[in-house]
Amino acid sequence: MADLDICVCVPARNEAGRLPTLLAALAAQTWQRAIPVAIAVNNTNDAVLR
């Protein structure tokens, strides 16, 4: 399993308040390599994500 490449894809709409918790949880994971994260923001009303 050490050769497995992963990427976390997060669909986000109005999630500005929750993303810091999610990203902190991902950062706390123990994985052999960096974990790429793609956040797909669509039709959000969050000012910080526009």
mmCIF entry with sequence, helices, sheets and N, C-alpha, C, O atoms, coordinates in Angstrom:
data_MODEL
# 
_entry.id   MODEL 
# 
_entity.id                         1 
_entity.type                       polymer 
_entity.pdbx_number_of_molecules   1 
# 
_entity_poly.entity_id                      1 
_entity_poly.type                           'polypeptide(L)' 
_entity_poly.nstd_linkage                   no 
_entity_poly.nstd_monomer                   no 
_entity_poly.pdbx_seq_one_letter_code       MADLDICVCVPARNEAGRLPTLLAALAAQTWQRAIPVAIAVNNTNDAVLR 
_entity_poly.pdbx_seq_one_letter_code_can   MADLDICVCVPARNEAGRLPTLLAALAAQTWQRAIPVAIAVNNTNDAVLR 
_entity_poly.pdbx_strand_id                 A 
# 
loop_
_entity_poly_seq.entity_id 
_entity_poly_seq.num 
_entity_poly_seq.mon_id 
_entity_poly_seq.hetero 
1 1  MET n 
1 2  ALA n 
1 3  ASP n 
1 4  LEU n 
1 5  ASP n 
1 6  ILE n 
1 7  CYS n 
1 8  VAL n 
1 9  CYS n 
1 10 VAL n 
1 11 PRO n 
1 12 ALA n 
1 13 ARG n 
1 14 ASN n 
1 15 GLU n 
1 16 ALA n 
1 17 GLY n 
1 18 ARG n 
1 19 LEU n 
1 20 PRO n 
1 21 THR n 
1 22 LEU n 
1 23 LEU n 
1 24 ALA n 
1 25 ALA n 
1 26 LEU n 
1 27 ALA n 
1 28 ALA n 
1 29 GLN n 
1 30 THR n 
1 31 TRP n 
1 32 GLN n 
1 33 ARG n 
1 34 ALA n 
1 35 ILE n 
1 36 PRO n 
1 37 VAL n 
1 38 ALA n 
1 39 ILE n 
1 40 ALA n 
1 41 VAL n 
1 42 ASN n 
1 43 ASN n 
1 44 THR n 
1 45 ASN n 
1 46 ASP n 
1 47 ALA n 
1 48 VAL n 
1 49 LEU n 
1 50 ARG n 
# 
_struct_asym.id          A 
_struct_asym.entity_id   1 
# 
loop_
_struct_conf.conf_type_id 
_struct_conf.id 
_struct_conf.pdbx_PDB_helix_id 
_struct_conf.beg_label_comp_id 
_struct_conf.beg_label_asym_id 
_struct_conf.beg_label_seq_id 
_struct_conf.pdbx_beg_PDB_ins_code 
_struct_conf.end_label_comp_id 
_struct_conf.end_label_asym_id 
_struct_conf.end_label_seq_id 
_struct_conf.pdbx_end_PDB_ins_code 
_struct_conf.beg_auth_comp_id 
_struct_conf.beg_auth_asym_id 
_struct_conf.beg_auth_seq_id 
_struct_conf.end_auth_comp_id 
_struct_conf.end_auth_asym_id 
_struct_conf.end_auth_seq_id 
_struct_conf.pdbx_PDB_helix_class 
_struct_conf.details 
_struct_conf.pdbx_PDB_helix_length 
HELX_P HELX_P1 AA1 LEU A 19 ? ALA A 27 ? LEU A 19 ALA A 27 1 ? 9 
HELX_P HELX_P2 AA2 ALA A 47 ? LEU A 49 ? ALA A 47 LEU A 49 5 ? 3 
# 
_struct_conf_type.id          HELX_P 
_struct_conf_type.criteria    ? 
_struct_conf_type.reference   ? 
# 
_struct_sheet.id               AA1 
_struct_sheet.type             ? 
_struct_sheet.number_strands   2 
_struct_sheet.details          ? 
# 
_struct_sheet_order.sheet_id     AA1 
_struct_sheet_order.range_id_1   1 
_struct_sheet_order.range_id_2   2 
_struct_sheet_order.offset       ? 
_struct_sheet_order.sense        parallel 
# 
loop_
_struct_sheet_range.sheet_id 
_struct_sheet_range.id 
_struct_sheet_range.beg_label_comp_id 
_struct_sheet_range.beg_label_asym_id 
_struct_sheet_range.beg_label_seq_id 
_struct_sheet_range.pdbx_beg_PDB_ins_code 
_struct_sheet_range.end_label_comp_id 
_struct_sheet_range.end_label_asym_id 
_struct_sheet_range.end_label_seq_id 
_struct_sheet_range.pdbx_end_PDB_ins_code 
_struct_sheet_range.beg_auth_comp_id 
_struct_sheet_range.beg_auth_asym_id 
_struct_sheet_range.beg_auth_seq_id 
_struct_sheet_range.end_auth_comp_id 
_struct_sheet_range.end_auth_asym_id 
_struct_sheet_range.end_auth_seq_id 
AA1 1 VAL A 8  ? ALA A 12 ? VAL A 8  ALA A 12 
AA1 2 VAL A 37 ? VAL A 41 ? VAL A 37 VAL A 41 
# 
loop_
_atom_site.group_PDB 
_atom_site.id 
_atom_site.type_symbol 
_atom_site.label_atom_id 
_atom_site.label_alt_id 
_atom_site.label_comp_id 
_atom_site.label_asym_id 
_atom_site.label_entity_id 
_atom_site.label_seq_id 
_atom_site.pdbx_PDB_ins_code 
_atom_site.Cartn_x 
_atom_site.Cartn_y 
_atom_site.Cartn_z 
_atom_site.occupancy 
_atom_site.B_iso_or_equiv 
_atom_site.pdbx_formal_charge 
_atom_site.auth_seq_id 
_atom_site.auth_comp_id 
_atom_site.auth_asym_id 
_atom_site.auth_atom_id 
_atom_site.pdbx_PDB_model_num 
ATOM 1   N N  . MET A 1 1  ? 0.808   -1.196 0.000  1.00 0.00 ? 1  MET A N  1 
ATOM 2   C CA . MET A 1 1  ? 0.000   0.000  0.000  1.00 0.00 ? 1  MET A CA 1 
ATOM 3   C C  . MET A 1 1  ? 0.854   1.264  0.000  1.00 0.00 ? 1  MET A C  1 
ATOM 4   O O  . MET A 1 1  ? 0.327   2.360  -0.187 1.00 0.00 ? 1  MET A O  1 
ATOM 5   N N  . ALA A 1 2  ? 2.131   1.134  0.201  1.00 0.00 ? 2  ALA A N  1 
ATOM 6   C CA . ALA A 1 2  ? 3.010   2.301  0.250  1.00 0.00 ? 2  ALA A CA 1 
ATOM 7   C C  . ALA A 1 2  ? 3.103   3.007  -1.092 1.00 0.00 ? 2  ALA A C  1 
ATOM 8   O O  . ALA A 1 2  ? 3.439   4.191  -1.130 1.00 0.00 ? 2  ALA A O  1 
ATOM 9   N N  . ASP A 1 3  ? 2.817   2.324  -2.197 1.00 0.00 ? 3  ASP A N  1 
ATOM 10  C CA . ASP A 1 3  ? 2.887   2.931  -3.517 1.00 0.00 ? 3  ASP A CA 1 
ATOM 11  C C  . ASP A 1 3  ? 1.575   3.560  -3.953 1.00 0.00 ? 3  ASP A C  1 
ATOM 12  O O  . ASP A 1 3  ? 1.470   4.036  -5.084 1.00 0.00 ? 3  ASP A O  1 
ATOM 13  N N  . LEU A 1 4  ? 0.597   3.573  -3.104 1.00 0.00 ? 4  LEU A N  1 
ATOM 14  C CA . LEU A 1 4  ? -0.715  4.102  -3.441 1.00 0.00 ? 4  LEU A CA 1 
ATOM 15  C C  . LEU A 1 4  ? -0.693  5.626  -3.418 1.00 0.00 ? 4  LEU A C  1 
ATOM 16  O O  . LEU A 1 4  ? -0.295  6.230  -2.423 1.00 0.00 ? 4  LEU A O  1 
ATOM 17  N N  . ASP A 1 5  ? -1.122  6.248  -4.520 1.00 0.00 ? 5  ASP A N  1 
ATOM 18  C CA . ASP A 1 5  ? -1.263  7.699  -4.576 1.00 0.00 ? 5  ASP A CA 1 
ATOM 19  C C  . ASP A 1 5  ? -2.708  8.047  -4.264 1.00 0.00 ? 5  ASP A C  1 
ATOM 20  O O  . ASP A 1 5  ? -3.636  7.402  -4.752 1.00 0.00 ? 5  ASP A O  1 
ATOM 21  N N  . ILE A 1 6  ? -2.886  9.077  -3.444 1.00 0.00 ? 6  ILE A N  1 
ATOM 22  C CA . ILE A 1 6  ? -4.238  9.494  -3.107 1.00 0.00 ? 6  ILE A CA 1 
ATOM 23  C C  . ILE A 1 6  ? -4.378  10.994 -3.314 1.00 0.00 ? 6  ILE A C  1 
ATOM 24  O O  . ILE A 1 6  ? -3.390  11.727 -3.349 1.00 0.00 ? 6  ILE A O  1 
ATOM 25  N N  . CYS A 1 7  ? -5.609  11.432 -3.447 1.00 0.00 ? 7  CYS A N  1 
ATOM 26  C CA . CYS A 1 7  ? -5.963  12.843 -3.490 1.00 0.00 ? 7  CYS A CA 1 
ATOM 27  C C  . CYS A 1 7  ? -7.317  12.964 -2.823 1.00 0.00 ? 7  CYS A C  1 
ATOM 28  O O  . CYS A 1 7  ? -8.207  12.150 -3.067 1.00 0.00 ? 7  CYS A O  1 
ATOM 29  N N  . VAL A 1 8  ? -7.477  13.965 -1.992 1.00 0.00 ? 8  VAL A N  1 
ATOM 30  C CA . VAL A 1 8  ? -8.763  14.211 -1.355 1.00 0.00 ? 8  VAL A CA 1 
ATOM 31  C C  . VAL A 1 8  ? -9.461  15.314 -2.137 1.00 0.00 ? 8  VAL A C  1 
ATOM 32  O O  . VAL A 1 8  ? -8.917  16.407 -2.295 1.00 0.00 ? 8  VAL A O  1 
ATOM 33  N N  . CYS A 1 9  ? -10.652 15.033 -2.622 1.00 0.00 ? 9  CYS A N  1 
ATOM 34  C CA . CYS A 1 9  ? -11.446 16.011 -3.373 1.00 0.00 ? 9  CYS A CA 1 
ATOM 35  C C  . CYS A 1 9  ? -12.645 16.407 -2.517 1.00 0.00 ? 9  CYS A C  1 
ATOM 36  O O  . CYS A 1 9  ? -13.407 15.552 -2.064 1.00 0.00 ? 9  CYS A O  1 
ATOM 37  N N  . VAL A 1 10 ? -12.804 17.717 -2.301 1.00 0.00 ? 10 VAL A N  1 
ATOM 38  C CA . VAL A 1 10 ? -13.849 18.217 -1.414 1.00 0.00 ? 10 VAL A CA 1 
ATOM 39  C C  . VAL A 1 10 ? -14.781 19.134 -2.190 1.00 0.00 ? 10 VAL A C  1 
ATOM 40  O O  . VAL A 1 10 ? -14.367 20.215 -2.607 1.00 0.00 ? 10 VAL A O  1 
ATOM 41  N N  . PRO A 1 11 ? -16.042 18.724 -2.395 1.00 0.00 ? 11 PRO A N  1 
ATOM 42  C CA . PRO A 1 11 ? -16.998 19.659 -2.971 1.00 0.00 ? 11 PRO A CA 1 
ATOM 43  C C  . PRO A 1 11 ? -17.436 20.636 -1.875 1.00 0.00 ? 11 PRO A C  1 
ATOM 44  O O  . PRO A 1 11 ? -17.785 20.212 -0.774 1.00 0.00 ? 11 PRO A O  1 
ATOM 45  N N  . ALA A 1 12 ? -17.420 21.930 -2.167 1.00 0.00 ? 12 ALA A N  1 
ATOM 46  C CA . ALA A 1 12 ? -17.718 22.914 -1.121 1.00 0.00 ? 12 ALA A CA 1 
ATOM 47  C C  . ALA A 1 12 ? -18.680 23.973 -1.634 1.00 0.00 ? 12 ALA A C  1 
ATOM 48  O O  . ALA A 1 12 ? -18.464 24.578 -2.685 1.00 0.00 ? 12 ALA A O  1 
ATOM 49  N N  . ARG A 1 13 ? -19.728 24.182 -0.887 1.00 0.00 ? 13 ARG A N  1 
ATOM 50  C CA . ARG A 1 13 ? -20.662 25.275 -1.135 1.00 0.00 ? 13 ARG A CA 1 
ATOM 51  C C  . ARG A 1 13 ? -21.061 25.818 0.229  1.00 0.00 ? 13 ARG A C  1 
ATOM 52  O O  . ARG A 1 13 ? -21.710 25.124 1.012  1.00 0.00 ? 13 ARG A O  1 
ATOM 53  N N  . ASN A 1 14 ? -20.680 27.043 0.511  1.00 0.00 ? 14 ASN A N  1 
ATOM 54  C CA . ASN A 1 14 ? -20.963 27.672 1.807  1.00 0.00 ? 14 ASN A CA 1 
ATOM 55  C C  . ASN A 1 14 ? -20.347 26.880 2.962  1.00 0.00 ? 14 ASN A C  1 
ATOM 56  O O  . ASN A 1 14 ? -21.004 26.614 3.968  1.00 0.00 ? 14 ASN A O  1 
ATOM 57  N N  . GLU A 1 15 ? -19.099 26.517 2.802  1.00 0.00 ? 15 GLU A N  1 
ATOM 58  C CA . GLU A 1 15 ? -18.406 25.688 3.790  1.00 0.00 ? 15 GLU A CA 1 
ATOM 59  C C  . GLU A 1 15 ? -17.241 26.408 4.458  1.00 0.00 ? 15 GLU A C  1 
ATOM 60  O O  . GLU A 1 15 ? -16.408 25.746 5.078  1.00 0.00 ? 15 GLU A O  1 
ATOM 61  N N  . ALA A 1 16 ? -17.144 27.727 4.362  1.00 0.00 ? 16 ALA A N  1 
ATOM 62  C CA . ALA A 1 16 ? -15.993 28.456 4.904  1.00 0.00 ? 16 ALA A CA 1 
ATOM 63  C C  . ALA A 1 16 ? -15.784 28.173 6.390  1.00 0.00 ? 16 ALA A C  1 
ATOM 64  O O  . ALA A 1 16 ? -14.641 28.099 6.842  1.00 0.00 ? 16 ALA A O  1 
ATOM 65  N N  . GLY A 1 17 ? -16.840 28.018 7.142  1.00 0.00 ? 17 GLY A N  1 
ATOM 66  C CA . GLY A 1 17 ? -16.715 27.749 8.572  1.00 0.00 ? 17 GLY A CA 1 
ATOM 67  C C  . GLY A 1 17 ? -16.232 26.349 8.894  1.00 0.00 ? 17 GLY A C  1 
ATOM 68  O O  . GLY A 1 17 ? -15.694 26.116 9.976  1.00 0.00 ? 17 GLY A O  1 
ATOM 69  N N  . ARG A 1 18 ? -16.413 25.418 7.976  1.00 0.00 ? 18 ARG A N  1 
ATOM 70  C CA . ARG A 1 18 ? -16.052 24.018 8.229  1.00 0.00 ? 18 ARG A CA 1 
ATOM 71  C C  . ARG A 1 18 ? -14.712 23.609 7.623  1.00 0.00 ? 18 ARG A C  1 
ATOM 72  O O  . ARG A 1 18 ? -14.090 22.649 8.077  1.00 0.00 ? 18 ARG A O  1 
ATOM 73  N N  . LEU A 1 19 ? -14.272 24.330 6.606  1.00 0.00 ? 19 LEU A N  1 
ATOM 74  C CA . LEU A 1 19 ? -13.037 23.937 5.926  1.00 0.00 ? 19 LEU A CA 1 
ATOM 75  C C  . LEU A 1 19 ? -11.807 23.934 6.838  1.00 0.00 ? 19 LEU A C  1 
ATOM 76  O O  . LEU A 1 19 ? -10.981 23.032 6.705  1.00 0.00 ? 19 LEU A O  1 
ATOM 77  N N  . PRO A 1 20 ? -11.638 24.889 7.753  1.00 0.00 ? 20 PRO A N  1 
ATOM 78  C CA . PRO A 1 20 ? -10.455 24.816 8.627  1.00 0.00 ? 20 PRO A CA 1 
ATOM 79  C C  . PRO A 1 20 ? -10.391 23.530 9.450  1.00 0.00 ? 20 PRO A C  1 
ATOM 80  O O  . PRO A 1 20 ? -9.308  22.977 9.645  1.00 0.00 ? 20 PRO A O  1 
ATOM 81  N N  . THR A 1 21 ? -11.527 23.055 9.931  1.00 0.00 ? 21 THR A N  1 
ATOM 82  C CA . THR A 1 21 ? -11.562 21.804 10.701 1.00 0.00 ? 21 THR A CA 1 
ATOM 83  C C  . THR A 1 21 ? -11.202 20.623 9.812  1.00 0.00 ? 21 THR A C  1 
ATOM 84  O O  . THR A 1 21 ? -10.440 19.744 10.216 1.00 0.00 ? 21 THR A O  1 
ATOM 85  N N  . LEU A 1 22 ? -11.746 20.603 8.613  1.00 0.00 ? 22 LEU A N  1 
ATOM 86  C CA . LEU A 1 22 ? -11.441 19.528 7.675  1.00 0.00 ? 22 LEU A CA 1 
ATOM 87  C C  . LEU A 1 22 ? -9.961  19.519 7.319  1.00 0.00 ? 22 LEU A C  1 
ATOM 88  O O  . LEU A 1 22 ? -9.328  18.464 7.332  1.00 0.00 ? 22 LEU A O  1 
ATOM 89  N N  . LEU A 1 23 ? -9.407  20.673 7.004  1.00 0.00 ? 23 LEU A N  1 
ATOM 90  C CA . LEU A 1 23 ? -8.009  20.743 6.610  1.00 0.00 ? 23 LEU A CA 1 
ATOM 91  C C  . LEU A 1 23 ? -7.080  20.382 7.769  1.00 0.00 ? 23 LEU A C  1 
ATOM 92  O O  . LEU A 1 23 ? -6.039  19.759 7.558  1.00 0.00 ? 23 LEU A O  1 
ATOM 93  N N  . ALA A 1 24 ? -7.446  20.768 8.978  1.00 0.00 ? 24 ALA A N  1 
ATOM 94  C CA . ALA A 1 24 ? -6.644  20.392 10.149 1.00 0.00 ? 24 ALA A CA 1 
ATOM 95  C C  . ALA A 1 24 ? -6.666  18.882 10.347 1.00 0.00 ? 24 ALA A C  1 
ATOM 96  O O  . ALA A 1 24 ? -5.642  18.285 10.679 1.00 0.00 ? 24 ALA A O  1 
ATOM 97  N N  . ALA A 1 25 ? -7.818  18.265 10.147 1.00 0.00 ? 25 ALA A N  1 
ATOM 98  C CA . ALA A 1 25 ? -7.917  16.811 10.287 1.00 0.00 ? 25 ALA A CA 1 
ATOM 99  C C  . ALA A 1 25 ? -7.089  16.107 9.220  1.00 0.00 ? 25 ALA A C  1 
ATOM 100 O O  . ALA A 1 25 ? -6.447  15.095 9.503  1.00 0.00 ? 25 ALA A O  1 
ATOM 101 N N  . LEU A 1 26 ? -7.096  16.622 8.017  1.00 0.00 ? 26 LEU A N  1 
ATOM 102 C CA . LEU A 1 26 ? -6.275  16.028 6.956  1.00 0.00 ? 26 LEU A CA 1 
ATOM 103 C C  . LEU A 1 26 ? -4.787  16.193 7.264  1.00 0.00 ? 26 LEU A C  1 
ATOM 104 O O  . LEU A 1 26 ? -3.994  15.279 7.033  1.00 0.00 ? 26 LEU A O  1 
ATOM 105 N N  . ALA A 1 27 ? -4.418  17.351 7.780  1.00 0.00 ? 27 ALA A N  1 
ATOM 106 C CA . ALA A 1 27 ? -3.009  17.603 8.107  1.00 0.00 ? 27 ALA A CA 1 
ATOM 107 C C  . ALA A 1 27 ? -2.516  16.689 9.223  1.00 0.00 ? 27 ALA A C  1 
ATOM 108 O O  . ALA A 1 27 ? -1.319  16.413 9.306  1.00 0.00 ? 27 ALA A O  1 
ATOM 109 N N  . ALA A 1 28 ? -3.404  16.222 10.069 1.00 0.00 ? 28 ALA A N  1 
ATOM 110 C CA . ALA A 1 28 ? -3.022  15.360 11.190 1.00 0.00 ? 28 ALA A CA 1 
ATOM 111 C C  . ALA A 1 28 ? -2.859  13.896 10.786 1.00 0.00 ? 28 ALA A C  1 
ATOM 112 O O  . ALA A 1 28 ? -2.438  13.074 11.600 1.00 0.00 ? 28 ALA A O  1 
ATOM 113 N N  . GLN A 1 29 ? -3.187  13.567 9.549  1.00 0.00 ? 29 GLN A N  1 
ATOM 114 C CA . GLN A 1 29 ? -3.093  12.177 9.101  1.00 0.00 ? 29 GLN A CA 1 
ATOM 115 C C  . GLN A 1 29 ? -1.641  11.753 8.957  1.00 0.00 ? 29 GLN A C  1 
ATOM 116 O O  . GLN A 1 29 ? -0.772  12.552 8.607  1.00 0.00 ? 29 GLN A O  1 
ATOM 117 N N  . THR A 1 30 ? -1.402  10.503 9.230  1.00 0.00 ? 30 THR A N  1 
ATOM 118 C CA . THR A 1 30 ? -0.069  9.953  9.011  1.00 0.00 ? 30 THR A CA 1 
ATOM 119 C C  . THR A 1 30 ? -0.087  9.183  7.695  1.00 0.00 ? 30 THR A C  1 
ATOM 120 O O  . THR A 1 30 ? -0.713  8.129  7.583  1.00 0.00 ? 30 THR A O  1 
ATOM 121 N N  . TRP A 1 31 ? 0.592   9.715  6.729  1.00 0.00 ? 31 TRP A N  1 
ATOM 122 C CA . TRP A 1 31 ? 0.675   9.118  5.404  1.00 0.00 ? 31 TRP A CA 1 
ATOM 123 C C  . TRP A 1 31 ? 2.108   9.267  4.944  1.00 0.00 ? 31 TRP A C  1 
ATOM 124 O O  . TRP A 1 31 ? 2.799   10.198 5.358  1.00 0.00 ? 31 TRP A O  1 
ATOM 125 N N  . GLN A 1 32 ? 2.553   8.384  4.116  1.00 0.00 ? 32 GLN A N  1 
ATOM 126 C CA . GLN A 1 32 ? 3.957   8.368  3.709  1.00 0.00 ? 32 GLN A CA 1 
ATOM 127 C C  . GLN A 1 32 ? 4.359   9.623  2.929  1.00 0.00 ? 32 GLN A C  1 
ATOM 128 O O  . GLN A 1 32 ? 5.523   10.022 2.957  1.00 0.00 ? 32 GLN A O  1 
ATOM 129 N N  . ARG A 1 33 ? 3.425   10.231 2.252  1.00 0.00 ? 33 ARG A N  1 
ATOM 130 C CA . ARG A 1 33 ? 3.709   11.391 1.398  1.00 0.00 ? 33 ARG A CA 1 
ATOM 131 C C  . ARG A 1 33 ? 2.693   12.489 1.650  1.00 0.00 ? 33 ARG A C  1 
ATOM 132 O O  . ARG A 1 33 ? 1.744   12.312 2.413  1.00 0.00 ? 33 ARG A O  1 
ATOM 133 N N  . ALA A 1 34 ? 2.902   13.617 1.004  1.00 0.00 ? 34 ALA A N  1 
ATOM 134 C CA . ALA A 1 34 ? 1.941   14.712 1.088  1.00 0.00 ? 34 ALA A CA 1 
ATOM 135 C C  . ALA A 1 34 ? 0.604   14.262 0.494  1.00 0.00 ? 34 ALA A C  1 
ATOM 136 O O  . ALA A 1 34 ? 0.570   13.477 -0.453 1.00 0.00 ? 34 ALA A O  1 
ATOM 137 N N  . ILE A 1 35 ? -0.472  14.758 1.049  1.00 0.00 ? 35 ILE A N  1 
ATOM 138 C CA . ILE A 1 35 ? -1.802  14.436 0.544  1.00 0.00 ? 35 ILE A CA 1 
ATOM 139 C C  . ILE A 1 35 ? -2.326  15.651 -0.217 1.00 0.00 ? 35 ILE A C  1 
ATOM 140 O O  . ILE A 1 35 ? -2.641  16.673 0.394  1.00 0.00 ? 35 ILE A O  1 
ATOM 141 N N  . PRO A 1 36 ? -2.423  15.551 -1.543 1.00 0.00 ? 36 PRO A N  1 
ATOM 142 C CA . PRO A 1 36 ? -2.986  16.670 -2.305 1.00 0.00 ? 36 PRO A CA 1 
ATOM 143 C C  . PRO A 1 36 ? -4.473  16.822 -1.983 1.00 0.00 ? 36 PRO A C  1 
ATOM 144 O O  . PRO A 1 36 ? -5.190  15.835 -1.819 1.00 0.00 ? 36 PRO A O  1 
ATOM 145 N N  . VAL A 1 37 ? -4.915  18.058 -1.898 1.00 0.00 ? 37 VAL A N  1 
ATOM 146 C CA . VAL A 1 37 ? -6.318  18.343 -1.610 1.00 0.00 ? 37 VAL A CA 1 
ATOM 147 C C  . VAL A 1 37 ? -6.851  19.271 -2.700 1.00 0.00 ? 37 VAL A C  1 
ATOM 148 O O  . VAL A 1 37 ? -6.266  20.319 -2.974 1.00 0.00 ? 37 VAL A O  1 
ATOM 149 N N  . ALA A 1 38 ? -7.954  18.882 -3.312 1.00 0.00 ? 38 ALA A N  1 
ATOM 150 C CA . ALA A 1 38 ? -8.628  19.719 -4.302 1.00 0.00 ? 38 ALA A CA 1 
ATOM 151 C C  . ALA A 1 38 ? -9.965  20.132 -3.707 1.00 0.00 ? 38 ALA A C  1 
ATOM 152 O O  . ALA A 1 38 ? -10.769 19.286 -3.316 1.00 0.00 ? 38 ALA A O  1 
ATOM 153 N N  . ILE A 1 39 ? -10.197 21.432 -3.642 1.00 0.00 ? 39 ILE A N  1 
ATOM 154 C CA . ILE A 1 39 ? -11.467 21.940 -3.131 1.00 0.00 ? 39 ILE A CA 1 
ATOM 155 C C  . ILE A 1 39 ? -12.211 22.560 -4.302 1.00 0.00 ? 39 ILE A C  1 
ATOM 156 O O  . ILE A 1 39 ? -11.764 23.548 -4.884 1.00 0.00 ? 39 ILE A O  1 
ATOM 157 N N  . ALA A 1 40 ? -13.349 21.971 -4.642 1.00 0.00 ? 40 ALA A N  1 
ATOM 158 C CA . ALA A 1 40 ? -14.166 22.460 -5.748 1.00 0.00 ? 40 ALA A CA 1 
ATOM 159 C C  . ALA A 1 40 ? -15.269 23.351 -5.176 1.00 0.00 ? 40 ALA A C  1 
ATOM 160 O O  . ALA A 1 40 ? -16.219 22.866 -4.563 1.00 0.00 ? 40 ALA A O  1 
ATOM 161 N N  . VAL A 1 41 ? -15.128 24.654 -5.386 1.00 0.00 ? 41 VAL A N  1 
ATOM 162 C CA . VAL A 1 41 ? -16.082 25.630 -4.857 1.00 0.00 ? 41 VAL A CA 1 
ATOM 163 C C  . VAL A 1 41 ? -17.035 26.016 -5.980 1.00 0.00 ? 41 VAL A C  1 
ATOM 164 O O  . VAL A 1 41 ? -16.608 26.413 -7.065 1.00 0.00 ? 41 VAL A O  1 
ATOM 165 N N  . ASN A 1 42 ? -18.334 25.894 -5.705 1.00 0.00 ? 42 ASN A N  1 
ATOM 166 C CA . ASN A 1 42 ? -19.329 26.201 -6.721 1.00 0.00 ? 42 ASN A CA 1 
ATOM 167 C C  . ASN A 1 42 ? -20.530 26.887 -6.087 1.00 0.00 ? 42 ASN A C  1 
ATOM 168 O O  . ASN A 1 42 ? -21.081 26.409 -5.095 1.00 0.00 ? 42 ASN A O  1 
ATOM 169 N N  . ASN A 1 43 ? -20.925 28.002 -6.665 1.00 0.00 ? 43 ASN A N  1 
ATOM 170 C CA . ASN A 1 43 ? -22.135 28.736 -6.238 1.00 0.00 ? 43 ASN A CA 1 
ATOM 171 C C  . ASN A 1 43 ? -22.138 29.057 -4.751 1.00 0.00 ? 43 ASN A C  1 
ATOM 172 O O  . ASN A 1 43 ? -23.169 28.922 -4.093 1.00 0.00 ? 43 ASN A O  1 
ATOM 173 N N  . THR A 1 44 ? -21.019 29.471 -4.223 1.00 0.00 ? 44 THR A N  1 
ATOM 174 C CA . THR A 1 44 ? -20.939 29.762 -2.799 1.00 0.00 ? 44 THR A CA 1 
ATOM 175 C C  . THR A 1 44 ? -21.378 31.190 -2.495 1.00 0.00 ? 44 THR A C  1 
ATOM 176 O O  . THR A 1 44 ? -21.289 32.075 -3.346 1.00 0.00 ? 44 THR A O  1 
ATOM 177 N N  . ASN A 1 45 ? -21.840 31.394 -1.301 1.00 0.00 ? 45 ASN A N  1 
ATOM 178 C CA . ASN A 1 45 ? -22.162 32.725 -0.807 1.00 0.00 ? 45 ASN A CA 1 
ATOM 179 C C  . ASN A 1 45 ? -21.120 33.186 0.204  1.00 0.00 ? 45 ASN A C  1 
ATOM 180 O O  . ASN A 1 45 ? -21.219 34.293 0.732  1.00 0.00 ? 45 ASN A O  1 
ATOM 181 N N  . ASP A 1 46 ? -20.121 32.350 0.478  1.00 0.00 ? 46 ASP A N  1 
ATOM 182 C CA . ASP A 1 46 ? -19.057 32.688 1.413  1.00 0.00 ? 46 ASP A CA 1 
ATOM 183 C C  . ASP A 1 46 ? -18.120 33.700 0.762  1.00 0.00 ? 46 ASP A C  1 
ATOM 184 O O  . ASP A 1 46 ? -17.513 33.408 -0.268 1.00 0.00 ? 46 ASP A O  1 
ATOM 185 N N  . ALA A 1 47 ? -17.997 34.872 1.345  1.00 0.00 ? 47 ALA A N  1 
ATOM 186 C CA . ALA A 1 47 ? -17.162 35.924 0.766  1.00 0.00 ? 47 ALA A CA 1 
ATOM 187 C C  . ALA A 1 47 ? -15.698 35.528 0.688  1.00 0.00 ? 47 ALA A C  1 
ATOM 188 O O  . ALA A 1 47 ? -14.997 35.925 -0.243 1.00 0.00 ? 47 ALA A O  1 
ATOM 189 N N  . VAL A 1 48 ? -15.224 34.742 1.667  1.00 0.00 ? 48 VAL A N  1 
ATOM 190 C CA . VAL A 1 48 ? -13.804 34.376 1.688  1.00 0.00 ? 48 VAL A CA 1 
ATOM 191 C C  . VAL A 1 48 ? -13.436 33.360 0.624  1.00 0.00 ? 48 VAL A C  1 
ATOM 192 O O  . VAL A 1 48 ? -12.254 33.174 0.334  1.00 0.00 ? 48 VAL A O  1 
ATOM 193 N N  . LEU A 1 49 ? -14.416 32.701 0.039  1.00 0.00 ? 49 LEU A N  1 
ATOM 194 C CA . LEU A 1 49 ? -14.126 31.685 -0.970 1.00 0.00 ? 49 LEU A CA 1 
ATOM 195 C C  . LEU A 1 49 ? -14.410 32.165 -2.388 1.00 0.00 ? 49 LEU A C  1 
ATOM 196 O O  . LEU A 1 49 ? -14.186 31.419 -3.340 1.00 0.00 ? 49 LEU A O  1 
ATOM 197 N N  . ARG A 1 50 ? -14.881 33.353 -2.545 1.00 0.00 ? 50 ARG A N  1 
ATOM 198 C CA . ARG A 1 50 ? -15.175 33.852 -3.909 1.00 0.00 ? 50 ARG A CA 1 
ATOM 199 C C  . ARG A 1 50 ? -13.982 34.514 -4.503 1.00 0.00 ? 50 ARG A C  1 
ATOM 200 O O  . ARG A 1 50 ? -14.042 34.991 -5.637 1.00 0.00 ? 50 ARG A O  1 
# 
